[in-house]
Amino acid sequence: MRTTPLAAALAFIPYFMTPCGVARAAAEPVFVLDEITVTAKRFTQERIAQPAQVRVISRREIEASGALTLPDILEQSAGLSVRSLSGGSPASIELDARGYGETGNSHVLVLLDGRRLNAPDSHAVDFWAAVPLSRIERIEVQHGSGNVLYGDNAVGAVVNIVTGGHAGDTRLTLQTGSFGTLQAHGGIGIDSGALNARLDLAASRAKGYRQHNENRSASLGGRIASAPGKVEAFVDFGLGDLKADLPGYLTLAQAEANPKASVAGNGQGRSERDTWHIRPGIVLKPAANMTIKAELGYESSRLDSTLSYDMGGGFLATSQVENDYATWSLTPRINLVHSLFGVGADSVVGIDLYRTDFSSSRDYFGTTRLDLNQDSHAVYAQTSLRLKPATTLTVGARRQWVDQAATRTASPDLDNDQARNAWDIGLSHQYPGGPRVFARHGQVFRFARSDELTTFTGLGVPLRPEHGTSSEIGADWTSRRGRLQATLYRQSLKDEIAYNANPDGDWNTYDGRNENLQHTRHTGLTLDGRYLLDDDLTLTGGYALSDAEFAAGPDRGKTLPLVPRHKARLALAWQATPAWRVDGAVNWASSQYYGSDTDNSSPRLAGHTTFDLAATWENGPWQVRLAGRNLTDEHYATTGFEYLASEYPADGRALYLGLAYTP
């Protein structure tokens, strides 16, 4: 890995730590880092002592961002990459962290108030519209492994979306703008003393940047809870509906001629998803040092999609897929503050039980039916020992069993029963008046997704879980003027699950399948900071270096596809008057290899630079915001594939006008 970015980071940190810097800040506004987090141990804590980089995106930051969707917010977080097959549409958006490229979606765990949003297939989270921004109180991003506490998928990062706010809050937002966009979000809270409730509704529609790119969505979500005390009961619930046209890919020549086009036969289609969930839970506090929490959840989801492909000779083949899945979950755990070996300890012990029934009807050149039953059982424990007032040692371990039984028309049954261990040990130390430094090392894993066990014509082969090691060192520092986070990491995985398009060497047979093919190594640096230049001017920025390569096999030493080596963002916020605020940001990503180009033999997907600008006026409960995105109308794509010589164009220049009311 090149050391220049690290050298720059280490040179930057002392500026924040100089005594003269502190003296200058004494008479200026105090910067406060929000340290309330639940991601770090699955219970709310006031101070981040975990040996990991945890970034909390506050409600204020969300409101100031000018974002329309949740992925828009996550894209602004250093270390997270967002890819889309349909521009700004809430369908077909994928997350990546620490450079996993085509399988990035399967290596990032997304939670909504602690509830897993990752689907059992590789679509992962493709219903972002069900989480309107007006409903979000904060977003917690823990970079690196979260396998011990959360299990499967939590390899590159854990993103926990925390909703709610004060029970009496009322919010209403309206947005309209380019590409026929219209959004309406509303929320209301009721607090009766013994009982409080919250209900949030959202609806949106857009024609989209490209042709055949229209989408409509509606969602409702809420929570009913008793007042906190020794016993607290609650029920989380929600439902949503999303209908989206899929414009498909464009060949490089087609994208150059007209990036807004959609060509029949190039994967053009339509997707519809309906989902609902209910999740009652209870919190018990039988003693001052003990908290017990448990949730019983049920989630149902249905996805119908249709895609068309040009088979040559003027023949368009249409594939239709109907997926239904239902998941039961039971997640009890206990948090105990106690003494261990003569030092203070904070321990979490729990079990995770999940049962998923997945069925799929697939019509390619004939109708087949796939049924998958998956049972997941896990037990985990984590203890944080306060060795000194400023030094915390954290150790944890998990054992997880996943039993997968699949049947498919005209195919032999497939059993893929696997088990893996995860563990980690880390140390965190807070220097008085200075940075918090941490180091962590452990073992990680990921199990195969349901559709990774299938092929074009039938079932695939049993797949071993990916497994390997994860190591990181980092520091975060908060002063009266700002904050800075820096993390160096390295993850090495064996039995990487990858798609082999031609296992028998004959391109005339459709026998592509997922196999345990590659070993990968992911090394990088993440920087994230914020600095108050003066009373009215705030500078924020982030940078991520990702050096992801194959560590074994025929592509050893080659870079993983769809992983930009460099990503950066620099933003400036100016509070011009008490009522007016102006925000500007520059976003940059370097080039990357096209998907499936594992031997790096083709030209790269070009990098891109975009510029955003927004102006906000606030008066009491009212807020009006005019925001422009990609103002230079940069033509670029975040996703493309070598075997199709194709790419999926991102949105061009866009303007949005928003109105918000929060009494």
MOVEN-V549752 format. One record per backbone hydrogen bond with DSSP energy under -1.0 kcal/mol. CO is the residue of the C=O (numbers start at 0). NH is the residue of the N-H. If there is no record, write none. Layout:
co=CO nh=NH
co=CO nh=NH
//
This chain:
co=2 nh=6
co=3 nh=7
co=4 nh=8
co=5 nh=9
co=6 nh=10
co=7 nh=11
co=8 nh=12
co=12 nh=15
co=12 nh=16
co=17 nh=21
co=18 nh=22
co=19 nh=23
co=20 nh=24
co=24 nh=27
co=36 nh=44
co=37 nh=41
co=44 nh=36
co=49 nh=51
co=52 nh=142
co=54 nh=140
co=56 nh=138
co=57 nh=61
co=58 nh=62
co=59 nh=63
co=68 nh=72
co=69 nh=73
co=70 nh=74
co=72 nh=75
co=73 nh=76
co=76 nh=79
co=80 nh=95
co=82 nh=93
co=85 nh=88
co=91 nh=84
co=93 nh=82
co=95 nh=80
co=99 nh=102
co=100 nh=103
co=102 nh=105
co=103 nh=106
co=106 nh=155
co=108 nh=158
co=109 nh=116
co=110 nh=160
co=111 nh=114
co=114 nh=111
co=119 nh=449
co=120 nh=123
co=126 nh=129
co=127 nh=130
co=131 nh=134
co=132 nh=135
co=134 nh=163
co=137 nh=161
co=138 nh=56
co=139 nh=159
co=140 nh=54
co=141 nh=157
co=145 nh=149
co=146 nh=150
co=150 nh=153
co=152 nh=154
co=153 nh=145
co=155 nh=143
co=156 nh=108
co=157 nh=141
co=158 nh=110
co=159 nh=139
co=160 nh=112
co=161 nh=136
co=161 nh=137
co=165 nh=168
co=168 nh=188
co=170 nh=186
co=171 nh=660
co=172 nh=184
co=173 nh=658
co=174 nh=182
co=175 nh=656
co=176 nh=180
co=177 nh=180
co=178 nh=206
co=178 nh=207
co=180 nh=176
co=181 nh=204
co=182 nh=174
co=183 nh=202
co=184 nh=172
co=185 nh=200
co=186 nh=170
co=187 nh=198
co=189 nh=196
co=191 nh=193
co=193 nh=226
co=194 nh=191
co=195 nh=224
co=196 nh=189
co=197 nh=222
co=198 nh=187
co=199 nh=220
co=200 nh=185
co=201 nh=218
co=202 nh=183
co=203 nh=216
co=204 nh=181
co=205 nh=214
co=213 nh=244
co=214 nh=205
co=215 nh=242
co=216 nh=203
co=217 nh=240
co=218 nh=201
co=219 nh=238
co=220 nh=199
co=221 nh=236
co=222 nh=197
co=223 nh=234
co=224 nh=195
co=229 nh=284
co=231 nh=282
co=232 nh=225
co=233 nh=280
co=234 nh=223
co=235 nh=278
co=236 nh=221
co=237 nh=276
co=238 nh=219
co=239 nh=274
co=240 nh=217
co=241 nh=272
co=242 nh=215
co=243 nh=270
co=245 nh=268
co=249 nh=646
co=250 nh=254
co=251 nh=255
co=252 nh=256
co=253 nh=257
co=257 nh=260
co=259 nh=210
co=262 nh=265
co=264 nh=309
co=265 nh=248
co=267 nh=307
co=268 nh=245
co=269 nh=305
co=270 nh=243
co=271 nh=303
co=272 nh=241
co=273 nh=301
co=274 nh=239
co=275 nh=299
co=276 nh=237
co=277 nh=297
co=278 nh=235
co=279 nh=295
co=280 nh=233
co=281 nh=293
co=282 nh=231
co=283 nh=291
co=286 nh=289
co=288 nh=336
co=290 nh=334
co=291 nh=283
co=292 nh=332
co=293 nh=281
co=294 nh=330
co=296 nh=328
co=297 nh=277
co=298 nh=326
co=299 nh=275
co=300 nh=324
co=301 nh=273
co=302 nh=322
co=303 nh=271
co=304 nh=320
co=305 nh=269
co=306 nh=318
co=307 nh=266
co=308 nh=316
co=311 nh=314
co=314 nh=310
co=316 nh=308
co=318 nh=306
co=319 nh=362
co=320 nh=304
co=321 nh=360
co=322 nh=302
co=323 nh=358
co=324 nh=300
co=325 nh=356
co=326 nh=298
co=327 nh=354
co=328 nh=296
co=329 nh=352
co=331 nh=350
co=332 nh=292
co=333 nh=348
co=334 nh=290
co=335 nh=346
co=337 nh=344
co=339 nh=342
co=342 nh=339
co=343 nh=385
co=344 nh=337
co=345 nh=383
co=346 nh=335
co=347 nh=381
co=348 nh=333
co=349 nh=379
co=351 nh=377
co=352 nh=329
co=353 nh=375
co=354 nh=327
co=355 nh=373
co=356 nh=325
co=357 nh=371
co=358 nh=323
co=359 nh=369
co=360 nh=321
co=361 nh=367
co=362 nh=319
co=365 nh=363
co=367 nh=361
co=368 nh=408
co=369 nh=359
co=370 nh=406
co=371 nh=357
co=372 nh=404
co=373 nh=355
co=374 nh=402
co=375 nh=353
co=376 nh=400
co=377 nh=351
co=378 nh=398
co=379 nh=349
co=380 nh=396
co=381 nh=347
co=382 nh=394
co=383 nh=345
co=384 nh=386
co=384 nh=392
co=387 nh=390
co=389 nh=429
co=390 nh=387
co=391 nh=427
co=392 nh=384
co=393 nh=425
co=394 nh=382
co=395 nh=423
co=396 nh=380
co=397 nh=421
co=398 nh=378
co=399 nh=419
co=400 nh=376
co=401 nh=417
co=402 nh=374
co=403 nh=415
co=404 nh=372
co=405 nh=413
co=406 nh=370
co=407 nh=410
co=413 nh=405
co=417 nh=401
co=419 nh=399
co=421 nh=397
co=422 nh=442
co=423 nh=395
co=424 nh=440
co=425 nh=393
co=426 nh=438
co=427 nh=391
co=428 nh=436
co=430 nh=433
co=434 nh=430
co=435 nh=475
co=436 nh=428
co=437 nh=473
co=438 nh=426
co=439 nh=471
co=440 nh=424
co=441 nh=469
co=443 nh=467
co=445 nh=465
co=449 nh=452
co=452 nh=459
co=457 nh=454
co=465 nh=445
co=466 nh=493
co=467 nh=443
co=468 nh=491
co=469 nh=441
co=470 nh=489
co=471 nh=439
co=472 nh=487
co=473 nh=437
co=474 nh=485
co=475 nh=435
co=476 nh=483
co=480 nh=531
co=481 nh=478
co=482 nh=529
co=483 nh=476
co=484 nh=527
co=485 nh=474
co=486 nh=525
co=487 nh=472
co=488 nh=523
co=489 nh=470
co=490 nh=521
co=491 nh=468
co=492 nh=519
co=493 nh=466
co=495 nh=516
co=495 nh=517
co=497 nh=514
co=499 nh=512
co=505 nh=508
co=508 nh=510
co=512 nh=499
co=514 nh=497
co=514 nh=516
co=517 nh=495
co=518 nh=550
co=519 nh=492
co=520 nh=548
co=521 nh=490
co=522 nh=546
co=523 nh=488
co=524 nh=544
co=525 nh=486
co=526 nh=542
co=527 nh=484
co=528 nh=540
co=529 nh=482
co=530 nh=538
co=535 nh=574
co=536 nh=532
co=536 nh=533
co=537 nh=572
co=538 nh=530
co=539 nh=570
co=540 nh=528
co=541 nh=568
co=542 nh=526
co=543 nh=566
co=544 nh=524
co=546 nh=522
co=547 nh=559
co=548 nh=520
co=549 nh=556
co=552 nh=555
co=554 nh=557
co=557 nh=549
co=564 nh=545
co=565 nh=589
co=566 nh=543
co=567 nh=587
co=568 nh=541
co=569 nh=585
co=570 nh=539
co=571 nh=583
co=572 nh=537
co=573 nh=575
co=573 nh=581
co=578 nh=617
co=579 nh=576
co=580 nh=615
co=581 nh=573
co=582 nh=613
co=583 nh=571
co=584 nh=611
co=585 nh=569
co=586 nh=609
co=587 nh=567
co=588 nh=607
co=591 nh=604
co=592 nh=561
co=593 nh=596
co=594 nh=641
co=595 nh=597
co=596 nh=599
co=604 nh=591
co=607 nh=588
co=609 nh=586
co=610 nh=630
co=611 nh=584
co=612 nh=627
co=613 nh=582
co=614 nh=625
co=615 nh=580
co=616 nh=623
co=618 nh=621
co=620 nh=661
co=621 nh=618
co=622 nh=659
co=623 nh=616
co=624 nh=657
co=625 nh=614
co=626 nh=655
co=627 nh=612
co=628 nh=653
co=629 nh=632
co=635 nh=649
co=638 nh=647
co=639 nh=594
co=640 nh=645
co=641 nh=644
co=644 nh=251
co=646 nh=249
co=653 nh=628
co=654 nh=177
co=655 nh=626
co=656 nh=175
co=657 nh=624
co=658 nh=173
co=659 nh=622
co=660 nh=171
//
